[in-house]
Amino acid sequence: MKLLTIADGFGDSQAVPPWYPGFLKWPEIINLMTKGVELLNLSRYGAGNEYIMQCLRNNLNGQDQILVQWANPDRLDLVLDTNREFWDEQIQSDAMYNSNLREVNGVQYWISSDSKNPYVLEYHKKFITSKQHQLRSQMFVEHATLLLNNHDLKYNFLLTPRSEEHTSELQSRLHL
């Protein structure tokens, strides 16, 4: 069975920064506890739902089962296509997330999660509301559900404690 898993740091056992505990996470535990599983684990510490959704869209073909653990809704996955000089400087100055660059289908992301960078903090404080984060998360989950159902794939979604507070309405509709 081919198993695709996507999550934030709760699922990332490989690219673990020194400040994050280095122990096996749930995708690798599932792989160790089962036979005949070919695991593709795209989890990444600091990932937000936009990165998770892009990984899903670009890696679902050929999979038998998919497990997606949605991240906290208020994360910033920054697409690096403009102001590159500025953002490269900001990324390099971020002690926690300076090596957290990922490419998905030709698009490079800075996965900044809980960055203390003043520009990331300003984004969270000034430019996006909690309700907007909630609506974005609902759209990601709804889009993923339609996409996976359209491809007739077996899947399950997992939530973090904070993602539940932002998706409670959606949970009842999708039986999460």
N, C-alpha and C positions, 0 to 999 in steps of 0.2 A: 504494500500500500504506500502510495506517495502522499506524504503529509506536509502541508504548507502551514507554518506558524508565523504570525506577525504580532509584535507587541512592542512595548517600550522596554525599559530596563528590567521589568519583571520577567522578561523572556530572553534577555541577552546575556549569555554566558561567555561569549567570545570577546567582544570589544569592550571589556570592562575596564574603566579607568581606575587608577590606583585608589581613589577615594570611594569607590563602589565595591561592596563585598564580592570577592571572587569565588562564588560557589555555583553549582549547577542550578539553572533555572528550569521552570516547568517544561519547556519544549524538550530539553535534553533528558529530563527525568522520564517523560513519556517515552522517548526513544529508547532509553535503557530498560524500561519496564515492559516493552512490547517486542514481539518478533516480527520480522519482515517489514519494518517501517523504513522508508527512505525519507529522511527528514530534510526539508528545506526551511531553515529558520532564518527569517529576515528581521527578527527583532533587533532593536537598537536602543541603547540607553538614551533617554531624553526625547524619544520619538513622540510626535504628536499625531493626531488623527489624519491630518492631510498626508503626511509621509506614509502612514499605515495604509490609507486608502490607495495611494499611488502604487505601493508595493503589491497590494492585492490585485489591482487592475492589470498590472504588468507581469504577474507571475501565476495566475490561476490556471492557465492551460496545462494540461497533463497531470493535474493534481486529482487525487481521489477524495481527500478530506482536507478541510481548511479550518483552522482555529485562529480567530482574530481576538486579541485582547485590546479593547479600545482604551486609549490613554485618557488622562484628565483632559477635559475639553479646552482648557485655557492655555494650551501650549502654542508656541510659535515655531513652525517649520518654515524657515525663510528660503525662498527660491532665489538662488544667486544668479541673476541675469542682468541686473542693472546696478549702477553704483558699486561696481566690483572692487575698485580700489578702496573705497570707504569701508565696505563690509569685510574685505580681507583684513584690514587693520583692526576692525572691531573683533573679528574672530580670533586673531592672533593675541589680542589682549585679554581674552576670556580664559582664565586659568582652568575652568572646569570643562568647557565645551570647545576648546580650540582645535581639537582633533576630530570633532564630530561632524565631518562632512560626508555626505552619502550621495551617490548618483542613482537615480531611478529613471530608466528609459531616456537617457540623454539630458535629464534635468538634474542639476546639482542643488542639493539642499544643505543648509546649515541647520542642524537639529539642535536647537538651543534651550529647549525645555525650561529649566529653572535658572537660566542665566541671570547673573546680577549686572550684566552690561547695562549701562544707563539707557541706551536706545531700545533695548528689548523691554526693560522695565517701563519706559515711556509708552511703548506700544500697548502694553497690557493696561496701563493706568489711563491713558488718554484716548486711545483709538478704537478700542473694541470693548463692548459691554459684556456682562455676564450672559445676558439674554442672547446676544449675537453668538457667543461661544456655544450656547445651548442649541440654537438653531443650526449652526454649522455641524455640530455633532449629530444632530438628528438627521440632517441631510446625508452625512457620510454613512451612517448606519442604514438608512433607507436605500441609498444608492448601492451599497454593498449587498444588501438583501436582494434587490432586484437583479443585480449583476450575477450573483451566485445562483439564484433561482433560474435565471435565463440560461445559464450554462449547466443546469441540472446537477449541481455539485452538492455534496454533503458538507455542512458547515455548522459551526457553533461560534457564538460570540461570548466573550468573557468581559467583565467590567471591573474597573477598580472602584474602591469605595467612593471617590470623588466623582467618577464618571456617572455613577448611579444617580447622584443628586441632579445632574444636568440632563439626564435622559429618562427620568421616571415616567413621563407621559409616553414616550416611545416604547419603553419596556413593556407596558401593558398591551400595546397594540401588536408588538412582535413576539410576545411571550418569552422575553429574555429572562 
